[in-house]
Amino acid sequence: MNLVKIINHDAVNTLHIGYIVGTTCNFKCHYCFEGFNDGKYRFPLDLELVKQNLGHLINIYRKHHNKENVRIHITGGEPTLWPDLGEFAKFFNEEYNCKISLSTNGTRTLRWWQTYAKYFDDIGISIHNERVDPYHTIEVMDWIYNNTDVLVNGTVLMDPDNWERCIEIVDILKNHPTPWLLKARPVLSEGELSFFDDEQKEFMKGKIKKMPPDTWIQKQKDLKTIPSSTPNVESILENGEVIKYNTFQTLENNWQHFTGWKCNLGVDRIAIGMNGDIQGACGTTTLFGLDTPLNIYDTELTTKFTPDLVGPTICTQKYCICATDIRLTKEKV
């Protein structure tokens, strides 16, 4: 049975902004997406321009499109190498009341984390088997967990080419006594699970390998860092059946291909690409019905981006790999 629609009820008053702050990284993982660690795109140079333009976008979505809640997710490259990252997070957290999340390899010194971790709401450490020092990761996650209210979590990227090393890392982190959140997720090739055997797939179905105590989870719900209830997302099949959305099930059934579908990119989620283009996180550049993408570093952006531009887009990608993008409201047309 094929999928024909996804409805994300939670996204009605929320805007997700993904921001790739350049492609400089201190890792060279063999499975990294092409161009994400080559250093071609440097970190933003004019923080004041970024504040002005991104603030303009947020104001329009809030005033004209009911996006009361704004969540900014920062990635790279390795974003903690950006000298202005801490000031950026501080500004949009305090001045715009945004939730700021960070995807990082966690390799900056403990001193760095002691200085800047407090400006984030959610710090996700991606754990890569080829380069990680799991004991440094433990030191960083322990400090954040014990000294802040940040939702700190680690995700081991399960690499089929180095499966046993990944299992070893999972075991080291899982057996450490501090109960921060630990997950294991697949490294996907061509957006599919076909490179994993059945035993490996079974291991990854239970993606959560260590769960914090109920009191910690409740604290994160009270802080609105995580939803207070199960995400309200539905998958609708071609026979009209409505089922609860599940990312792994979507991948397992090969339902992540949405070319030609109408998608709420540009409505519920936008991304700022490595060159500053405002696009989809999946690389779709045709948001807002424009032939040329708008750019966050354009000194004239505040006059170019107007409320009437906001609307759904038609998917042009071969497949969808990011769980956040997959569960956007979308419909086969």
N, C-alpha and C positions, 0 to 999 in steps of 0.2 A: 504494500500500500504506500502511495506517495504522499509527501507533504505538500500542502497548497497554501498554508498561511501560518504565521506566527503572530500572536498578539501579546504584547508586553504591557500589562495594565499598570505596572509600577512606573513607567516612563512618562506618564501624562504630565507631571509637573517637575520633571528632572531633566537637566541637560548634562550630558557627559562630554567633556572636552579632553581628548588625548593630545599630548604635546610631546613631540620628538625633538629634544633639544640638541640636535647635531648627531654626528656619527662617529665621534671620537670614543674609543673604548680601549680598555687595557686588557681585554680578552680577545681571542680569535677562535671562537668555538666553530668547529667544522660544520655545524648545522645552523649557524646563524643565518638569518635572512640576508640575501645579497645586498651589499651596500650599507649595512647597518653598523659596520665596525671598521670602515675604511678611512675615516678621518676627513673625507671630502668636504662635509658640511661642518663648519666650526660652530662653537657655541654662540648664542646671541650676544652682540656687542653693546646694544643700546637697551638697557633694562627699562629706562623711562618710556621709550617708545612701545615696548612690549606691554607695560602697565597700561598705557593710554589705549592702545588698540584692543587688547584683550578685554579691558574694562568696558569698552564701547560695545563689543559683542555681547558680553554678559548683560549689560543694561538693556539692550534690545530684546534679547530672549526673555528677560524677566518682565519687562514692561508690556510687551506685545504678544508673547507666546506662552504665558503661564508657567515659565520655567523658574519657579521659586527656588528650587534646589539646584546648585551647580557643583559638580564634582570634576576636578581637574586631575588627570592621571598623567604623570611625567615619566617618560622613558628616554632611551637613547638608541645607540651608543650607551655609554655609561654616564648618566646624568649627574652623578655626584661629583664628576670632574669639572662641571660648570661652576666657575667661581661665584656667580650670582644666584645659585640655586636657593640657598637659604633665605636670602632677601626676597626673592620671588615668592616663595612659599609663605613667608611671614606676611607680605603685603596682601596677597589674595585671601589669605585666611582671616586676617584682621579687618581689612577694609571692605571686602566683599562677602565675608562669611562663607567662603567656599570650603568644601572638603577637599583636601589635597592628599593625593596618594602618589606613591613613588615605587617604581620598579627598578631595582638595582641589583648588582652582583654583591653588594655588601662589603667590598674590599677596602673602602676607606678606613683610616685609622680609628681606633676607639675614641680618640679625642675629637675627631670630626663628628662622630655620631653624638657624643656628649654635648656638642655645641648646637647642632642643627636638628636633631631628631624631633625636638618638641614642636617644630613648625609644621609637622605633617600629622595627618590623621591615620594614615595607613601606609606601612612600609612593607613591601613584598620583596623578599630577597630570593632571586633566582639562583639556584645552585647548580653549577655546571661542572660535570665530572672531570673535564680535562684540566681545569685550572684551579678549582676551589681548594682552599684550606678549610676543612670543616670545623676545625677548632677555633679559627678566627671567627667564622660565622657564628659559632656557639657563643663566643665572647660578646659579639655585637648584639645578638638577639637577646642574650641574658640581660645586658645593661638596659636595652630599650624596654624589655618586658618588666623589669623590676623597678625602673625609675621614671616611667612616663605612662600616659594613658593611650599611647599609640597602639593600634592594631598591628603588631609585628607578626609576620608569618614567613615561613620558608617553603619554597617549592623546589623539589629535586626534579630536574628535567630528565626524564627516563629515556636514555639514548639506546636504541637497539644495537648499535655498534659497540657499546661499552656497558652492556647490561649489568654484568657482575660488579663493576666499579660503582655503578649507580645504586645497586642494592646495598653495597658496603657503606656508602654515604648515608643512605636512608637509615640503616641500622645504627650508625654512630649518632646521628641526630635524634632518632627515635628513643634511644636508650639513655640520652642525657636527661637528667631529672627535671629541669625547668620545663613546665608544660606549655610552651608556646605552640602555636598552630603549625603543623607540618603537613605538607601535601606532596604527592607524587603525580606528575602529569606527563603524558607522552610527548616526545619530540616527533612531530608529524612531517612526513615527506609527501609533497603534493596533496596535503590536507587530508591524508587517509591513514588508517591504522594497519594497512596491509603488510607492513614490514615487521609487525610483532606477531609472535605465536600466541596460541590460545592461553597458555599459562601466564605470559606477560600481560595480556589483555585483562585477565582475571585479577592480577595484582593491581592494575591501575584503575579497575572499576571502583575499588575502595580507595579513592584518591586521598582521603584524610588518614594520615598515619599517626598523628598525635593530636589530641584535642585538649584545649585548655579547660579549666574547671568552669562549672556553670556560672559562678560568680563573675568571672572574667567576661564570659560571653554576655551576661546581662549588662555589665558595665558598658560594653561596646554597643549594645542595643540602645541603652539610655543615651549614649553620646551620638547616636544615629550614624555610627561608622558602619554598622552592618544592619540589615533590615530587622525589624522586630518580629517579622513573621516570614514564612517561606515565600520566596519570590513568586509573584502572581503572573506567571507567563504560561501561555497555552499554545500547544501545537494542534493544528487542525488538518486532518487527513482528507484525501479526495472523496472518501465515502461519507464525509461529514462528521466523523468521529473526532471528539475533542479529548486530547490527552495532556497530562502535565508535561511541560517542557523539560527535557533532560539533555544536556550537552553531549554526554557520552553516547546516549541512545541515538542522537542525531548523527554523530560521526559514524557509529556502528552501522547505521542504515544507509549511509552515504547520502544523507539529505542536505548536506552543506553546500550544494550547488544552486545558486540563485540568479544566474545570468538572465537578464530580462525581467526580473521581478521588480515590483515597486517596493522601495525600502525607505524606512524613516531616517536614513542618513540625511543630515542637514536639518532634521527636526528634533530628534532626541539625542543625537550624537554627532559631533564633528571632530575632526582631528587637524592638528597643525603639523604638517609634514616637516621632514628634516631640512628643507629649503625655505620653510615658512609658509608654504601654500596651505590654504584652508580647504580641506578635502575630507574623504572618508579614511578611517584608520586602515581600511583594506587597500588603499591606494586609489580609489575612485576619485577622479578630479573634476567630475561634472556636477558638483553640488550647485544648488541655487539656479540651475538653468543657464549658467554662464559658460561661454566657450573657453575663457581664460580664468584660472583660479584666482581668487583674491589671496592676498599675502599679508600675514600678520606684521611683516616688517615694512609695509608700504606706508609712507608718511601721509598718504591721502586716504587711508582705509576708512577713517571715520565719516567721510563723505560718500564712499562707495558702498558701504554695507548698510542697507536700509531694511526696515521691518518686512517689506513686501517680498524680499528675496527668499525668505524661509519657506521650505516645502520639501516633500519627499523627492527621491531621485530614483532613476532606473539603474539597477545593478549591471555593471559591465565586467565584473570579475569572474574568473573561471571557477573559483570556489571561495568559501568563507572559512577562515581558520580560527579566528578569535571568538571565544565564547560570548563576549559582550556584543560583538557584531552579529553573531548568529541569532541571538535572542532579541534583536531589535524587531519591532513590529514590521512585518513585510508580507507581501501577498503576490502570488503568481498571477500574471496578467497575460 
